[in-house]
Amino acid sequence: MNKNQLAEMMGISLKTLYNWEKEKPDLVRLINQGLALDESIEATREHLKKLEEIKGQASIGKFNLKKGI
């Protein structure tokens, strides 16, 4: 996500974001860490969904293992 997108998502101007980077770097760091955590949580949810699909396929005998893996 670029700075324009970040400012828009937060409902602030790009100038405000630049000012925060200078005057409140910890705030910007926390915002970025929160966004990274959100991305990590979403990726984990997707992995869990795939694992649940594999478990479901295995329990009904539709799980096909590829040879050579």
N, C-alpha and C positions, 0 to 999 in steps of 0.2 A: 504494500500500500504506500503510495507516495504522500508527500506532505499535503498536497491539495485535497486528496481523498480523506486523509486523516482529519484535517480541519473541517471539511464538510460533514463528515460523520459525527464529529463532536459538536457541530453547530456553532463553530467559531470562525473568525476570519483567518486567513493565512498569516496576516500580520500579528494577530494575537498569538498564534502558534509559535511564530518566530520569537516573539517577546517572551513567551513561556520558556522556550529553549535557552534563552539568555538569563532570565531572571528566576526561573523555577525549574532547573534541570531535573531535580528529583521527581517533580510532578510528571514531566514528560517521560522520564525513565519508567515510572510506575504505570503510566498509560500504555507504553510499549510492552511492558512485561505482561500486563493484563491482556492485551491483544494476542500476544504469543501464547499465553495460557489458554485463551479461547480457541485458538487454532489447534493446540495440542489436544484439548478436550474433544473437539469435533473429529479429529483424526482418530482418537481412541474410540469414539462412538462408532465410527465407520468400520474400524477393525473388529470391534465387538459384534457388529451386525454380520460381518463376513464369517466370523467364527461361529455364530449362532446358525447361520445358513449351512455351514459345513457340518456342524453337529446334527442338524436336522436331516441332512442328506445321509449322513452315516447311520443314523438310527433307523432309516427306512431302506437301507441297503443300496442307495444310489450314489455312493461315494466311490469315484473311480480314481485310483492312484495312477499317476504317470510313472512309467518305468524310467529308470536312469536318474531319478532325482534324489 
